[in-house]
Amino acid sequence: MAASFMLLLACLTVVCIFEVLCAQSNDSVSKLCIPDPEVCMNAAQLIQSKGYPCEEYTVQTPDGFLLGMQRIPHGRHGRGNSVMPRPVVFLQHGLLCASTNWLTNLANESFAYLLADAGFDVWMGNSRGNTYSRRHVKYKSTDKEFWAWSWDEMARYDLPTMVDFVVNHTRQKQLYYIGHSQGTLTAFAHASQHPQFTKQVKLFFALAPVATVAHIKGPLKILSYFTWEFEDMLRWLGVHEFLPDSYLIKLLGMTVCDADTRIFCEDILFIICGFDKQQLNTSRLPVYLNHVPAGTSTRDIVHFAQMVKAGKFQMYDYGSKKKNLNHYGQTNPPVYNLTKVNIPVVVVSGEKDWLADPRDVTYLLSQLPHVVKHLQIPQWDHLDFVWGMDAPRLIYHPIIEMMKKDIAGLPL
């Protein structure tokens, strides 16, 4: 255990130093874009480069964060551009990711483009702290107060702010919600406490769903043994942001992830999320690794580690009974009640997923009151849902067909 802690400490120290350097280097990103232009494109540029229309919006949360959103109102060359209002789909990314997760494969492989061509009005959200949501009405992203949140606040503020905006802007009463990883977590949490949200979502597609993470594998499992030491160390170092989008990460993505050293980049992804090299398009690695990680708060990571240790779908633990009492009115963090998630849910999980372990998914299924369907994909890990080469065939097209059946009033 001591050896594991020292290894973790060494890795985290490197991460902290790396992030300080990253923060000072972002102005030079454009100089790196020779090998593949998509490496340095933002979400809107990715969309437009493939011939799709793009609209960008900024919404403000009740606690002052300014969140960026992207919209693909219809398909390429007018495909899916019917006179009638198109059904709305809202896509929400996972941990350390951004809306670009739905955009970084080819046009016939990326979920957002397939949805637009199928006749849907596609909206993509971005949680606070990532590449597209790094502004606040009061704080700068260099202020520690800017980062004083975890996914609790994403569920409480970010998700309803974005969904409310989409529903109001499109003048549609309901939308289809598709979340991946943390994008399912925040939806489960919010829906368990706010019945109004359940009225806005017609169907919830939960990809690699996360609620309890008691059986998680990888670095977060190790971190859960040293949660308080980790948080204290980062506080002492003055590090409040975790793995931001940066110049140095882009540089590594293009210089390290060439044909000869690609296995190194693969392992960076797999050691966090599980091993499934068969689904990874290695030619896209520089693009993937230059859009992810997109950043979050260190508190968000600590919150996940707390959940691993507690084995519960719980709110952030402030570290003492007194602090929890002041914040929650009780000495222990409240637990989100999954039995109150009264939304029809289609669960899609991976057999080899390290973050959404099948045992945790089984517990989730036992708690959700309205599971319409559960699809488990053999051999799949956590990132196959957004980057897997077979994702269009195994997940994207089936989900599109399910939504079309739902619109037609047919059983899924």
N, C-alpha and C positions, 0 to 999 in steps of 0.2 A: 504493500500500500504506500509506503514511504517513497519507494522508487517511482511509482505511478505519479505521485504528487509532484516529485521533483521534475519529472519529464513534462508534466502538464505546466508547471511553473515556468520551465524554460521556454516551452512553446508560446505561452501567453506573453512572456517578456518580449520575445521576437515580434509577436503580433502587435504589442503596444508600440515598440520602436518603429515598426513598419508603418503603423497608422499615423504616427507623428510625421514621418517623412512624406507619407501620402498627402497629408493635409497641405504640405508646402509645395506640391508639385503639379497640381491640376492644370495650370495654365499651358502646359506643354503637350497636352493630349493630342492636339491636331497634327503634331509632327510625326505621330506613330502610325498614321492611317494608310500606309502604302500597301501592305500585303492584301488586305480585304477591307474595303470601305465600310462594311457593316460593323466592323469592330468599333468604330468611333461614331457611328450614327446613334442618335437618340431615338426614342420610340416613334415620334412623328416622322422622322426621316426614314426609318425602316419601313413604315407603312407606305409612305409616298413613293419610295424607291421601287416598290413592287406594283405600283399602279393603282393603289387604293386611295380613296379620299380619307382625310384625317381631320378631326376637329379636336382642339385641346381646351380644357376647362380647368379652372382653379376654384376649389370650394374651401370655405373656412369652417373649422370645427368650433364647437362652443368654447373650447379651451384655447383657441387662438392659432391652431396649426393651419397652414395653407397647403392643401393637398392637390397634386396634379392628377388629372384624368385625361385619358385619350378615348376617342370615339371613332369607329369606322361605321358610318351611317348606312353604307350599302356596299355591294361587291364591286369587283374590278370591272371596268368598262360598263358600269350600270347594272351588272348582274345582281339580282335580288332587289333591284330598285323599283318596287311596285308602288302603285298610287296609294294603296291602303297603308296605314301605319304598320311598319314591320314589327314583329314581336321582339322584345328587348331581352338581350342577354348581358348579364354583368359578370365579368371575370375578375377574380381576386387572387392575387399571387400568394406564394408561401413565404416562409422565414428567409430573411436575407435576400429577398428577391424583389422584382419590380414588374411592371406591366410588360416589359420586354420579354419575359418568359413565354408569353403567348405569341411572340413575333419572330423569334430568332432562328427558326427553321425555314425551309423553302416555302414558297407561297402555297404549294399543294400539300404541305405537311404541318403548317402552323395552325393552331386551333382558331385563332382570331380571324384569319383570312378565310378558312373553310366555313366558319359561321356566317361571315358577311356574304360570301358567294351563295350560301344556302338560303339567303333571304332574311337574315336577322340583323337587327340594329345592335351593334356590338360596342359595349362600354368596358373600359378597363380601369380599375382602381389602383391607387398607390398608397400604401400605409405611411404614416408619419416616419420621418427619418431616412427614407430611402432616396434614391437619386432624384426623384421627381417631387418629393414632399419634404424639402429641407428648409422651409421658411415658416416664420411665426410672426404674429403681429407685434410681439413685444421682445422676444429673445432672438439672438443670433445663434446659428448652429455651433458656434464656438463657446457658447455659454453652457455651463453645466445644467442650468435650469431647463434648457431646451430638451435635454435627454432624460428628464425625470419621469419616465413612464415605461410601461411594459405593454404586453398585448391586452391587458385589461382595458387600457385607454383606447386601444384600437377598436375593441369590441364596443366600448361605451360611447365613443365619439366618432371615430373615423368611419366605421361601416355605416351607421345610420345617416351620417351627413352625406356620404356619397350616394347611397341608395335613394334617400329622399330627393336629392338633386336630380337623379336620373328619372325617377318616377314623375316628378313635377315638370321637368323639361320636356319629356316625351309625351306627357299627358296620358300616360297609361297607368292603370291601377296596379298592375302586377308585372313582374319580370321573372326571368329564369336566372337563378344564381348558380354560378359554377365556381367553386373554390378549390384551391390546392393547398394541402398542408396547413400552415397557419391561417390561410384563407378560409379553411373549414372551421378551425378552432374559434376564431372571432365570431363567425356566424352562429355556431352552436351556443357560445356564451351569450351573445346578444339576444338570440331568439328565446333562450331560456328565461329571460327577464323582461322581455318587451313583446307582448302579444301583437302590438301594431306591426312589428316586423314580419310576423307570420302572415299577415294579410297582404303584404307587399310582394311576397315570394310565392310564385306559383309552383315551382319545383326547385329543389336544392340538390345539385349534383356535387357530392363530396368526394373529391379525388385525393387519394392517399390521406384519409381523414385522421385528424389528430384531436383527441380530447384528453384521455388519460395517456400517460407515456411511461407507465411503470416498467415496461419490458423493452424500452429503447436500448439500442446498441450504439457503440461508437463513442466519440469524445464527450458528448453530453452525459453519458452514463458515468464516465470517470469524473467529470466535473461535479456531478451531483454529490460525490463524497466530500467535496471541498468547497461547497457553495459559499460559505461565509468568508473563507480565506480568499477565494477568488474575488469576491465583491470588495473586500477590504483592500486587497492588493491594487485593484483597478482604481479605487477611490484614492488611495495613497499616491498612485502615479498620475492622477488627474485624467484618466481615460474614461470617457462616458459614452463614446461611440464605438460600435463594434463592426469591423470589416466594412468600411465605406467603399463606394465606387471611387476609384482613384487612378492617377497617372501610373503609379508603379505596378498596380495590378494589371492594367492594360499592357504595360511594357512586358511583364512576365508572360502574359497571354500570347503575345506575338513572338517573343524571342525564345521562350522556353518550349512552347507548344508547337514545334515544327515536327516534321516527319520522323526525325531521329529520336526526339525526346518526348513524344506525345504520351508515352506510357506514364511518365511522371505526372502530367496534367490529369490523366484519367484517374490516377490513384488519389489525387487531391479531392476529386469529386466522390470517389467510391468510399474512401475511408470515413466520410461523413454520412453518406446516405445509403450505403449498401453496394454490392458488387453485381453489375450486369453489363459487362462490356459488349455483349452481343447487340444491345439496343442503342449503343452510342455511336452516332455519326462522327467519327474522329475528325473529319474534314471541317466540321463546324466548331471544333474546340476553341480556337482563338476567339470566335464570336461569343460563344457561351461564357467563357471565362472573363470576357471584357464587359459583360453586362451583369454578371453575378460574381461575387457578392455585391449587393446594392446598398448595404448598410442597415443597421438597426441600433438600438440602444444596448448598452451592456446590461441594463436592468431587464431587458426583454430576454436575453440569454440566461441571466440568473433565474428569472421566473420559470423558464423551462426546466432548468436544473432542479429547482425546488419541487416542481411537479414530479420529476423522476423519483426523487427521494421520498416524497409523500405518497406517491401512487394515487393521487387524487386530481380531479379536474377543478383546481382551486385558484383563488385569486392570489395576487402577490403577497408574500409574507414579508412584513417590514422588519422582522428580526427579533422582536421582543413582544411579550404580551401587552405591555403598556402602549407601544406604538400601534399594534394591531387594534387595541381597544379604542385608541384615539381615532383611528382611521375607519374602522368597521363597526365599532360598538360591541365588539367581542374579542376575546383573546387570541382566537385562531382565525386564519383566513377563511372566509366563507367559501363553500363549495357550490359550483354551478350545477343546477339540477337538470340533467339531460332529459328527464321524463317530461319536462315542460316545453320541449322543442316540438311544437305542433305544426311542423311543416312537412309535407311529403318529401322524403329524402331518398335519392338513389345513391348508394354507397359503392364506390369503385376502389378496390384496394389491391395491393401487390403482395404476392406470396413471400417475397424476400425483402420486404421493406424494413429497413432498420429503424426509421423514425416512427412509422405507423405500423408497429408490429402486429401480426395477425391476432395475437392474444388480446391486445388492447382494442383492436377492431371488433373482435367478438364481444367484448364487454360493451363497447359503444352500441353495437347492434341490439344488445339485450336491453339497453336503456332507452333508446329512441322509440317513441310510440308510433311513428308512422313511416316505417321503412318500406318503400315501394319495391325496391329491388336491390340485390347485392351482387356485384360482379367482382370476383377475385381473379386477377390475371396471374397465371403461373410464372414464376421466376422473376417477376417484376420488382424493381426497387423504387425508391422515392422520386427520383428525377425522371424516370421513364414516362411519367404522366405528362411532362411538358417537353421532353426531348427525345423520347423513345422513337426509333424508326418505324415501329409498328403501331404507334399511338393513333394515327388516323384510322387504320383498319380496326383496331381492337377497342378503341374508346371514342374518338372524335365523331366518326360517322355514326356509330350506334347511338351516341347521345343526341346527335342531330335528328336521327330518325325517331327517337323517343319524344323529343320536343314536338316534332311534326305530328306524331300520333296524338299527343296531348292536346295540341291545337285543334285537331280534327275530332276530339272527343272519343278517341279510341283507347283501349287499354294498352299499357306499355308492354 
